[in-house]
């Protein structure tokens, strides 16, 4: 296996683990099930999780 293929495989696994972690956290703490698109069909709703998973105080945000 080439180095590039190995790095790609590790990166994809890391991405999958991160998505799973965010999904499980949203379900456990917020009681929100994240839906994903499959086979070219969009989910019935979207969830904005970046706003939930931040450590910046709301007062510090600049809109």
C-alpha positions in Angstrom: 0.0 0.0 0.0 1.4 3.4 -1.0 1.8 6.1 1.6 -0.9 8.3 0.0 -3.4 5.4 0.1 -2.5 4.8 3.7 -2.9 8.4 4.6 -6.3 8.6 2.7 -7.5 5.5 4.5 -6.5 6.9 8.0 -8.1 10.3 7.1 -11.4 8.7 6.1 -11.5 6.6 9.2 -10.8 9.6 11.4 -13.6 11.5 9.6 -16.1 8.7 10.1 -15.2 8.5 13.8 -15.6 12.3 14.2 -19.0 12.2 12.5 -20.1 9.3 14.7 -18.9 11.2 17.9 -20.8 14.4 16.9 -23.9 12.4 16.1 -23.9 10.5 19.4 -23.2 13.6 21.4 -26.1 15.4 19.7 -28.4 12.5 20.4 -27.4 12.1 24.0 -27.2 15.7 25.1 -29.7 17.4 22.8 -32.0 14.6 22.0 -31.6 15.4 18.3 -31.1 12.6 15.8 -28.9 13.6 12.9 -30.2 12.4 9.6 -27.9 11.8 6.6 -28.5 11.8 2.9 -28.4 8.4 1.2 -28.5 7.3 -2.4 -28.8 10.9 -3.6 -31.8 11.6 -1.4 -31.7 14.5 1.0 -32.6 13.9 4.7 -36.0 15.3 5.9 -34.2 18.0 7.9 -30.8 19.4 8.6 -29.1 19.9 11.9 -26.6 22.7 12.5 -24.1 21.2 15.0 -21.3 23.6 14.7 -23.2 26.1 16.9 -23.7 23.4 19.6 -20.1 22.3 19.7 -18.1 25.4 20.3 -16.2 26.6 23.4 -16.5 30.3 22.5 -18.7 32.5 24.7 -21.7 33.9 22.9 -20.6 37.4 23.9 -17.3 36.9 22.0 -19.0 36.1 18.7 -19.0 38.8 16.1 -21.9 38.5 13.6 
